[in-house]
């Protein structure tokens, strides 16, 4: 795969509630767990444009709400929100679903990054959350 150009969107602030065990170990090791479930992270829209929302592995309710809002890709989602509160404007999408969406977006972006970029991405998240 060639070099991917990434357009950096601003920071997203995700209230995730309890951070599940699948969170990359560096985040929990660096004290991110202590931030009341709020994670700030950068989103790379260009990288997410090619991925369908179904790849985020969202609950049926969350995915249906996003599709009803006209969003088809993870890139569409990233473009339409700046923070968790922006998701609450969508019909039938409550706080719990919004938290799920933001957390899954964070994990998915980490998963699709090339392996050599993952440590830098995590370090950036740690720096943003100090």
N, C-alpha and C positions, 0 to 999 in steps of 0.2 A: 504494500500500500504506500502510495506517495506521501509527501508531506502535506498535511492538512492545514489550511490557513484557518485560524480561529478568530472570530470576531468576539471580543470580550464585551459582555453586557455587564452592567453594574453588579453590585452585590445583591444577592438574594438573602433574605432572612427567613429561615424556616423554623417554626416551632414544631418540634417533632415529638414532644412528650418524652417518655423514657427512650433512651437511645438503645436499640436492640443490639444483640451480640454480633450481628453481621457488620456493624460499623468497623471500618478499618481500625486496627488496633492502635495506630499512632494517635488517633483523635481521643480515644478514651485514656490512653496513657498520658497525654498532654493536658488533661484536665477539662476537656470539652464537655464531658458528662456533667460537670458541676455548673454549667451555665443555664440551668433550668430548661434544658431541652431546646434552646435556641442556637441554631447553627447559621453562621454567615458564610456564604461561598460564592465564588464567581461562576458565571454560566457562560459557556461558549456556544452561542446560538448556531453558528455554521456547522459545528460538529454534530449538533442534535437534529438538524433539519432533515437528515436522511432516515431518521428512525421514527417509526410509527408509535403512537401512544401505547399500543398493546404491548410493546417491548418493555414498558416500564413496570409491567406486572402489577397494575393497580387493581383495586377491588372493582367489582362490576358497577357499583354505584358511582364511584369516582370517575371511572372511564366514561360511563354514560353521560354524566354531567358535562364532562369536557367535550365529548362529541356533540352533545346538544348545543354547546356554546360555539360550535363550528371549528374546533381545534382537531387537527388530524395527526400532527407530528409533535415530537418532543420539542422541536424548534418553534413550532407555533405556540406551544405552551410557554416556552421561555420568553418569547417576544411579548406575550400578552400580560405578563406579571412582573412586578418588581419586588413584591413581598407577599407573604401568606395572605394578608388581608385582601389583596386583589382577587384571590380565588373565591372569596365569600360572596362576590357579586353574582356568581353563576347560580342559576336556579337549582334548588335542592342540594347544594353543596355546602355542608356545614364545616365547622371547625375541625372535627375529627378527620373528615375526608381531605380537607385542605392540608392538614399536617401530614397525612399519608402521602399526598401528591408531592409536597415539597421534599420530604425525606426520600421518596423513591427517585425523584429527579436528581437529587444529590448523589445517591448510590449508583444510579444508572450512568451518570456522567463520569463518575470515577471508573466504572467498569469498562466503558468504551474508550477511555484514554489509552494511548499506546503505553505499554509497560514502562518504558523509560521516562514517561512524563508523570506517572502516578506519584512517586515520592515528592516531586516538586509541587504538585497539586495539593497534596496533603499538608505539606509544610506551609503553603499559602493559606489554607483553611485554618491551620493552627495560628498563624500570625494574625489573621482577621478576627480571631476569636479570643485574643488575649485581653 
